[in-house]
Amino acid sequence: MALKATEREAIARGTYVRVSASKARAVIDLIRNQDVVEAGRILKFSNRAVAADISKILNSAVANAEQKLGLTPEELVISRAFADEGPTMKRWRPRARGRATRIRKRTCHITIAVSGVDEDEL
């Protein structure tokens, strides 16, 4: 799914992140529609492993907004955030009696869009 940035919006994507999309969505739901500073705090104190990857993507989106739109982090809000399923790597695990079972190593694509908020909305 190609996501286009609007006029006052900056996007960052993390592709092939080695975590399942459902685990990433659990953390993304915590930060959606939050301001960027508060979302950074939430991710910093989250005990989920994927929070570090999401934090990197969020910092990239903030840097894109600073570079392209000239906005400071205090002016930014997470307008859209979602995790789509990526390709699944298939591996084999030996089991008893000569059998083998499949291991699915799932990946996901995480997209975060930040946008500038007007001062009258604060």
DRENDOSE-115010 format. One line per 8 residues: for each residue x negated, y, z negated of N, C-alpha, C, O. Coordinates in nm, 4 decimals, always signed. Each point is the difference from the previous one (the first is absolute). Layout:
# residues N
X,Y,Z,X,Y,Z,X,Y,Z,X,Y,Z ~ ...
END
This chain:
# residues 122
-0.0839,-0.1166,+0.0000,+0.0839,+0.1166,+0.0000,-0.0887,+0.1232,+0.0000,-0.0749,+0.0221,-0.0951 ~ +0.0821,+0.0575,+0.1988,-0.0796,+0.1208,+0.0101,+0.0724,+0.1128,-0.0711,+0.1152,+0.0310,+0.0304 ~ -0.1844,+0.0294,-0.1250,+0.0584,+0.1090,-0.0772,-0.0661,+0.1289,+0.0436,-0.1222,+0.0127,-0.0073 ~ +0.2006,+0.0823,+0.0521,-0.0519,+0.1283,+0.0443,+0.0099,+0.1008,-0.1132,+0.0976,+0.0013,-0.0750 ~ -0.1987,+0.0826,+0.0633,+0.0001,+0.1033,-0.1034,+0.0836,+0.1182,+0.0460,-0.0045,+0.0401,+0.1163 ~ +0.0806,+0.0147,-0.2095,+0.0757,+0.1208,+0.0307,-0.0913,+0.1203,-0.0173,-0.1204,-0.0153,-0.0208 ~ +0.1778,+0.1358,+0.0296,-0.0805,+0.1209,-0.0003,-0.0806,+0.0188,-0.1281,-0.1199,+0.0272,+0.0062 ~ +0.1832,-0.0410,-0.1212,-0.0684,+0.0216,-0.1276,-0.0200,-0.1326,-0.0731,+0.0312,-0.0122,-0.1184
-0.0833,-0.0863,+0.1902,-0.0169,-0.1326,-0.0581,-0.1324,-0.0598,+0.0475,-0.0396,+0.0174,+0.1152 ~ -0.0273,-0.0875,-0.2049,-0.1243,-0.0694,+0.0336,+0.0162,-0.1473,-0.0373,+0.0610,-0.0332,-0.1017 ~ -0.1161,-0.0538,+0.1847,+0.0187,-0.1444,-0.0160,-0.1360,-0.0686,-0.0146,-0.0984,+0.0397,+0.0623 ~ +0.0955,-0.1432,-0.1459,-0.1171,-0.0874,-0.0096,+0.0496,-0.1441,-0.0027,+0.1026,-0.0309,-0.0605 ~ -0.1770,-0.0558,+0.1269,+0.0373,-0.1411,+0.0071,-0.1159,-0.0873,-0.0478,-0.1166,+0.0265,+0.0292 ~ +0.1514,-0.1289,-0.1020,-0.0956,-0.1033,-0.0366,+0.0447,-0.1278,+0.0683,+0.1074,-0.0521,-0.0299 ~ -0.1878,+0.0017,+0.1201,+0.0405,-0.1180,+0.0754,-0.0762,-0.1224,-0.0496,-0.1142,+0.0098,-0.0449 ~ +0.1789,-0.1230,+0.0538,-0.0566,-0.1294,-0.0373,-0.0475,-0.0021,-0.1457,-0.1047,-0.0569,-0.0310
+0.1821,+0.1188,-0.0575,-0.0310,-0.0035,-0.1424,+0.0306,-0.1406,-0.0505,+0.1082,-0.0529,+0.0258 ~ -0.2026,-0.0081,-0.0976,+0.0105,-0.1410,-0.0368,+0.0860,-0.0195,-0.1244,-0.0482,-0.0433,-0.1047 ~ +0.1753,+0.0757,+0.1184,+0.0985,-0.0231,-0.1049,+0.1341,-0.0177,+0.0696,+0.0205,+0.0535,+0.1089 ~ +0.0698,-0.1268,-0.1694,+0.1297,-0.0193,+0.0645,+0.0795,+0.1300,-0.0032,-0.0181,+0.0833,-0.0888 ~ +0.1050,-0.0676,+0.1855,+0.0791,+0.1226,+0.0111,+0.0926,+0.0175,-0.1195,+0.0238,+0.1128,-0.0431 ~ +0.0281,-0.2205,-0.0106,+0.0910,+0.0119,-0.1142,-0.0726,+0.0518,-0.1240,+0.0581,+0.0763,-0.0772 ~ -0.1830,-0.1160,+0.0564,-0.0769,+0.0510,-0.1134,-0.0357,+0.1469,+0.0206,-0.0019,+0.0774,-0.0957 ~ -0.0263,-0.0389,+0.2190,-0.0293,+0.1406,+0.0284,+0.1246,+0.0860,-0.0175,-0.0085,+0.1120,-0.0504
+0.1239,-0.1633,+0.0916,+0.1246,+0.0764,-0.0122,+0.0349,+0.0283,-0.1454,+0.0577,+0.1043,-0.0307 ~ -0.0919,-0.1959,-0.0587,+0.0291,+0.0207,-0.1420,-0.0713,+0.1236,-0.0534,+0.0554,+0.0715,-0.0834 ~ -0.1771,-0.0451,+0.1299,-0.0746,+0.1179,-0.0441,+0.0440,+0.1234,+0.0778,+0.0095,+0.1086,-0.0571 ~ +0.0173,-0.1237,+0.1855,+0.0421,+0.1138,+0.0817,+0.1321,+0.0572,-0.0500,+0.0214,+0.1211,+0.0061 ~ +0.0671,-0.2071,-0.0552,+0.1277,+0.0481,-0.0525,-0.0186,+0.0925,-0.1200,+0.0853,+0.0847,-0.0265 ~ -0.1963,-0.1000,-0.0465,-0.0264,+0.0861,-0.1151,-0.0383,+0.1415,+0.0404,+0.0276,+0.0945,-0.0739 ~ -0.0908,-0.0778,+0.1902,-0.0535,+0.1315,+0.0369,+0.0799,+0.0706,+0.1084,-0.0258,+0.1170,+0.0283 ~ +0.1215,-0.1846,+0.0326,+0.0778,+0.0632,+0.1067,+0.0749,+0.1213,-0.0550,+0.0581,-0.0066,-0.1083
-0.0593,+0.1178,+0.1833,+0.0654,+0.1274,-0.0333,-0.0610,+0.0702,-0.1214,+0.0616,+0.0915,-0.0548 ~ -0.1805,-0.1321,+0.0120,-0.0703,+0.0679,-0.1090,-0.0931,+0.1053,+0.0595,-0.0356,-0.0071,+0.1176 ~ -0.0036,+0.1051,-0.1997,-0.1038,+0.0906,+0.0481,-0.1332,-0.0741,-0.0066,-0.0146,-0.0968,-0.0746 ~ -0.0816,+0.1428,+0.1527,-0.1242,-0.0743,+0.0215,-0.0808,-0.0133,-0.1289,-0.0595,-0.1047,-0.0252 ~ +0.0570,+0.2093,-0.0559,-0.0783,-0.0046,-0.1236,+0.0574,-0.1053,-0.0952,-0.0749,-0.0786,-0.0579 ~ +0.2061,+0.0769,+0.0420,+0.0646,-0.0985,-0.0874,-0.0169,-0.1412,+0.0555,-0.0209,-0.0941,-0.0767 ~ +0.0297,+0.0780,+0.2079,-0.0181,-0.1321,+0.0608,-0.1414,-0.0519,-0.0241,-0.0194,-0.1192,-0.0237 ~ -0.0790,+0.2082,+0.0296,-0.1374,-0.0400,-0.0292,-0.0155,-0.0504,-0.1422,-0.0715,-0.0970,-0.0251
+0.1395,+0.1640,-0.0685,-0.0051,-0.0448,-0.1398,+0.0664,-0.1369,-0.0166,-0.0511,-0.0867,-0.0709 ~ +0.1646,+0.0687,+0.1367,+0.0705,-0.1282,-0.0095,-0.0883,-0.1129,+0.0525,-0.0088,-0.1063,-0.0614 ~ -0.0563,+0.1299,+0.1752,-0.0852,-0.1034,+0.0592,-0.1240,-0.0266,-0.0846,-0.0458,-0.1139,-0.0095 ~ -0.0085,+0.2188,-0.0519,-0.1208,-0.0160,-0.0809,+0.0245,-0.0921,-0.1192,-0.0868,-0.0790,-0.0369 ~ +0.2053,+0.0897,-0.0230,+0.0287,-0.0788,-0.1194,+0.0841,-0.1243,+0.0284,+0.0454,-0.0666,-0.0930 ~ -0.0245,+0.0355,+0.2197,+0.0711,-0.1221,+0.0348,-0.0951,-0.1185,-0.0129,-0.1176,+0.0102,+0.0348 ~ +0.1686,-0.1221,-0.0846,-0.0867,-0.1166,-0.0159,+0.0104,-0.0968,+0.1169,-0.0438,-0.1145,-0.0113 ~ +0.1005,+0.1579,+0.1228,+0.0081,-0.0829,+0.1202,-0.1259,+0.0198,+0.0840,-0.0513,+0.1114,+0.0099
+0.0023,-0.2176,+0.0496,-0.1229,+0.0066,+0.0793,+0.0183,+0.0848,+0.1252,-0.0942,+0.0658,+0.0443 ~ +0.2143,-0.0664,+0.0133,+0.0240,+0.0739,+0.1233,+0.0040,+0.1507,-0.0249,-0.0060,+0.0775,+0.0955 ~ +0.0159,-0.0345,-0.2205,+0.0066,+0.1432,-0.0303,-0.1268,+0.0725,+0.0460,+0.0072,+0.1160,+0.0408 ~ -0.1218,-0.1817,-0.0466,-0.1245,+0.0621,+0.0460,+0.0035,+0.0239,+0.1506,-0.0444,+0.1048,+0.0469 ~ +0.0965,-0.2006,+0.0294,+0.0105,+0.0172,+0.1450,+0.0994,+0.1102,+0.0350,-0.0257,+0.0807,+0.0894 ~ +0.1382,-0.0766,-0.1587,+0.1008,+0.1029,+0.0265,-0.0546,+0.1371,-0.0371,+0.0300,+0.0987,+0.0672 ~ -0.1096,-0.0913,-0.1731,-0.0608,+0.1267,-0.0400,-0.0945,+0.0523,+0.1080,-0.0031,+0.1201,+0.0265 ~ -0.0735,-0.2090,+0.0356,-0.0894,+0.0415,+0.1085,+0.0793,+0.0544,+0.1184,-0.0385,+0.1002,+0.0603
+0.1491,-0.1664,-0.0273,+0.0827,+0.0453,+0.1121,+0.0646,+0.1339,-0.0329,+0.0092,+0.0873,+0.0862 ~ +0.0358,-0.0706,-0.2109,+0.0588,+0.1274,-0.0423,-0.1023,+0.1124,+0.0080,+0.0316,+0.1092,+0.0473 ~ -0.1542,-0.1346,-0.0930,-0.1052,+0.1015,+0.0084,-0.0311,+0.0356,+0.1445,-0.0296,+0.1156,+0.0299 ~ +0.0358,-0.2123,+0.0592,-0.0212,+0.0269,+0.1418,+0.1108,+0.0877,+0.0566,-0.0269,+0.0908,+0.0787 ~ +0.1510,-0.1171,-0.1179,+0.1119,+0.0823,+0.0464,-0.0126,+0.1427,-0.0517,+0.0302,+0.0951,+0.0722 ~ -0.0748,-0.0796,-0.1967,-0.0197,+0.1340,-0.0568,-0.1107,+0.0730,+0.0753,+0.0132,+0.1188,+0.0296 ~ -0.1222,-0.1887,+0.0015,-0.1094,+0.0615,+0.0757,+0.0463,+0.0397,+0.1397,-0.0401,+0.1046,+0.0509 ~ +0.1241,-0.1870,+0.0115,+0.0544,+0.0353,+0.1312,+0.0852,+0.1257,-0.0090,-0.0058,+0.0852,+0.0886
+0.0849,-0.0729,-0.1948,+0.0848,+0.1183,-0.0167,-0.0837,+0.1248,-0.0244,+0.0318,+0.1074,+0.0511 ~ -0.1388,-0.1215,-0.1290,-0.0878,+0.1147,-0.0243,-0.0684,+0.0437,+0.1285,-0.0107,+0.1194,+0.0279 ~ -0.0355,-0.2161,+0.0501,-0.0735,+0.0308,+0.1224,+0.0901,+0.0545,+0.1099,-0.0330,+0.1003,+0.0633 ~ +0.1461,-0.1654,-0.0403,+0.0835,+0.0349,+0.1148,+0.1032,+0.1067,-0.0299,+0.0339,+0.0802,+0.0870 ~ +0.0171,-0.0785,-0.2113,+0.1083,+0.0922,-0.0331,-0.0428,+0.1115,-0.0941,+0.0730,+0.0976,-0.0173 ~ -0.1902,-0.1107,-0.0436,-0.0478,+0.1024,-0.0919,+0.0768,+0.0044,-0.1311,+0.0113,+0.1063,-0.0610 ~ +0.0417,-0.2196,+0.0167,+0.0775,-0.0056,-0.1236,-0.0849,-0.0574,-0.1128,-0.0865,-0.0844,+0.0234 ~ +0.1113,+0.1299,-0.1448,-0.0706,-0.0524,-0.1164,+0.0777,-0.1185,-0.0570,+0.1192,-0.0137,+0.0274
-0.1847,-0.0725,-0.1065,+0.0707,-0.1161,-0.0562,+0.1194,+0.0374,-0.0882,+0.0958,-0.0767,-0.0096 ~ -0.1005,+0.1931,-0.0544,+0.1111,+0.0418,-0.0857,+0.1260,+0.0308,+0.0803,+0.1103,-0.0019,-0.0546 ~ -0.1259,+0.0300,+0.1832,+0.1146,+0.0331,+0.0852,+0.0602,-0.1222,+0.0691,+0.0994,+0.0123,+0.0715 ~ -0.1585,-0.1297,-0.0921,+0.0383,-0.1175,+0.0784,+0.0895,-0.0958,-0.0778,-0.0135,-0.0170,-0.1212 ~ +0.1050,-0.0446,+0.1948,+0.0906,-0.1014,-0.0531,-0.0064,-0.1207,+0.0935,-0.0134,+0.0160,+0.1213 ~ +0.0230,-0.1358,-0.1771,+0.0033,-0.1210,+0.0829,+0.1392,-0.0102,+0.0603,+0.0964,-0.0336,-0.0688 ~ -0.0868,+0.0626,+0.1971,+0.1313,+0.0011,+0.0654,+0.0414,-0.1389,+0.0467,+0.1174,-0.0361,-0.0091 ~ -0.2127,-0.0420,+0.0590,+0.0296,-0.1361,+0.0457,-0.1144,-0.0911,-0.0413,-0.1169,+0.0374,+0.0090
+0.1510,-0.1556,-0.0539,-0.1006,-0.1003,-0.0354,+0.0634,-0.1374,+0.0162,+0.1080,-0.0265,-0.0527 ~ -0.1762,-0.0598,+0.1259,+0.0528,-0.1345,+0.0197,-0.1130,-0.0965,+0.0326,-0.1098,+0.0405,+0.0384 ~ +0.1393,-0.1689,-0.0546,-0.0959,-0.1065,+0.0296,+0.0663,-0.0990,+0.0945,+0.1032,-0.0589,-0.0323 ~ -0.1630,+0.0415,+0.1481,+0.0483,-0.0969,+0.0977,-0.0874,-0.1251,-0.0069,-0.1162,+0.0058,-0.0401 ~ +0.1736,-0.1170,+0.0795,-0.0730,-0.1253,-0.0001,-0.1036,-0.0012,+0.1116,+0.0282,+0.0428,+0.1119 ~ -0.1475,-0.0917,-0.1422,-0.1044,-0.0151,+0.1000,-0.0157,-0.1465,+0.0364,+0.0826,-0.0826,-0.0388 ~ -0.1874,+0.0494,+0.1125,-0.0215,-0.1400,+0.0362,-0.0379,-0.0836,-0.1224,-0.0577,+0.0511,-0.0960 ~ +0.0901,-0.1773,+0.1009,-0.0302,-0.0924,-0.1091,-0.1130,-0.0925,+0.0430,+0.0072,-0.0648,+0.1045
-0.1121,+0.0595,-0.1871,-0.1093,-0.0932,+0.0263,+0.0375,-0.1346,-0.0606,+0.0473,-0.0067,-0.1134 ~ -0.0681,-0.0989,+0.1882,+0.0354,-0.1326,-0.0478,-0.1269,-0.0784,-0.0314,-0.0908,-0.0099,+0.0826 ~ +0.0864,-0.0454,-0.2030,-0.1130,-0.0798,-0.0452,+0.0538,-0.1331,-0.0511,+0.1201,-0.0146,-0.0228 ~ -0.2100,-0.0824,+0.0048,+0.0411,-0.1322,-0.0466,-0.0664,-0.0310,-0.1323,-0.1178,+0.0293,-0.0202 ~ +0.1947,-0.0891,-0.0702,-0.0503,-0.0403,-0.1305,+0.0115,-0.1518,-0.0109,+0.1089,-0.0549,+0.0166 ~ -0.2199,-0.0134,-0.0441,+0.0069,-0.1451,-0.0158,+0.0805,-0.0375,-0.1246,-0.0115,+0.0637,-0.1047 ~ +0.0924,-0.1678,+0.1183,+0.0824,-0.0474,-0.1110,-0.0232,-0.1492,-0.0198,-0.0844,-0.0601,+0.0664 ~ +0.1576,+0.0031,-0.1552,-0.0188,-0.1409,-0.0346,+0.0410,-0.0913,+0.1152,+0.0806,+0.0380,+0.0849
-0.1367,-0.1580,-0.0828,+0.0317,-0.1055,+0.0962,-0.0281,+0.0403,+0.1441,+0.0692,-0.0448,+0.0914 ~ -0.1692,+0.1283,-0.0704,-0.0397,+0.0356,+0.1354,+0.0890,+0.1009,+0.0690,-0.0149,+0.0243,+0.1197 ~ +0.1051,+0.0334,-0.1921,+0.0891,+0.0989,+0.0608,-0.0624,+0.1386,-0.0064,-0.1019,+0.0217,-0.0656 ~ +0.1656,+0.0708,+0.1352,-0.0412,+0.1404,-0.0069,+0.1258,+0.0861,+0.0042,+0.0978,-0.0341,+0.0665 ~ -0.1016,+0.1445,-0.1373,+0.1124,+0.0940,+0.0034,-0.0489,+0.1338,+0.0522,-0.1173,+0.0353,-0.0127 ~ +0.2087,+0.0368,+0.0708,-0.0341,+0.1278,+0.0608,+0.0034,+0.1112,-0.1049,+0.0912,+0.0065,-0.0824 ~ -0.1907,+0.0797,+0.0869,-0.0025,+0.1211,-0.0822,+0.0258,+0.1167,+0.0933,-0.0623,+0.0102,+0.1057 ~ +0.1523,+0.0767,-0.1434,+0.0286,+0.1193,+0.0798,-0.0620,+0.1206,-0.0681,+0.0404,+0.0375,-0.1100
-0.1383,+0.0232,+0.1753,-0.0617,+0.1225,-0.0511,+0.0654,+0.1160,+0.0733,-0.0333,+0.0295,+0.1147 ~ +0.1262,+0.0352,-0.1823,+0.0827,+0.1021,+0.0643,-0.0693,+0.1357,-0.0004,-0.0786,+0.0318,-0.0892 ~ +0.1100,+0.0471,+0.1917,-0.0503,+0.1367,+0.0090,+0.1178,+0.0936,+0.0232,+0.1107,-0.0437,+0.0318 ~ -0.1364,+0.1733,-0.0483,+0.1054,+0.0981,+0.0255,-0.0619,+0.1287,+0.0532,-0.1201,+0.0236,-0.0133 ~ +0.2037,+0.0574,+0.0728,-0.0377,+0.1320,+0.0489,+0.0742,+0.1019,-0.0857,+0.1231,+0.0008,-0.0035 ~ -0.1981,+0.0851,-0.0657,+0.0594,+0.0989,-0.0899,-0.0065,+0.1364,+0.0666,-0.1055,+0.0403,+0.0489 ~ +0.2174,+0.0309,-0.0467,+0.0082,+0.1335,+0.0586,+0.0514,+0.0968,-0.1055,+0.1009,-0.0255,-0.0657 ~ -0.1723,+0.1375,+0.0505,+0.0417,+0.1046,-0.0931,+0.0009,+0.1318,+0.0749,-0.0981,+0.0357,+0.0652
+0.2097,+0.0373,-0.0744,+0.0133,+0.1319,+0.0615,+0.0232,+0.1019,-0.1104,+0.0883,-0.0172,-0.0841 ~ -0.1682,+0.1236,+0.0849,+0.0176,+0.1088,-0.0964,+0.0433,+0.1241,+0.0757,-0.0419,+0.0228,+0.1135 ~ +0.1253,+0.0563,-0.1768,+0.0471,+0.1223,+0.0642,-0.0048,+0.1140,-0.0999,+0.0052,-0.0203,-0.1213 ~ -0.0153,+0.1406,+0.1754,-0.0012,+0.1190,-0.0834,+0.1391,+0.0317,-0.0498,+0.0980,-0.0110,+0.0738 ~ -0.0903,+0.0503,-0.1988,+0.1289,+0.0356,-0.0587,+0.0065,+0.1527,-0.0089,-0.0996,+0.0649,-0.0317 ~ +0.2160,-0.0087,+0.0594,+0.0168,+0.1444,-0.0097,+0.0038,+0.0414,-0.1463,+0.0376,-0.0787,-0.0868 ~ -0.0770,+0.2039,+0.0600,-0.0050,+0.0481,-0.1376,+0.1387,+0.0102,-0.0622,+0.0131,-0.0130,-0.1217 ~ +0.0909,+0.0359,+0.2020,+0.1342,+0.0089,-0.0566,+0.0542,-0.1369,-0.0406,+0.0977,-0.0076,-0.0746
-0.1601,-0.1017,+0.1229,+0.0427,-0.1345,-0.0377,-0.0619,-0.0448,-0.1313,+0.0463,-0.0968,-0.0603 ~ -0.1515,+0.1666,+0.0147,-0.0690,-0.0402,-0.1232,+0.0789,+0.0285,-0.1228,-0.0455,-0.0286,-0.1107
END
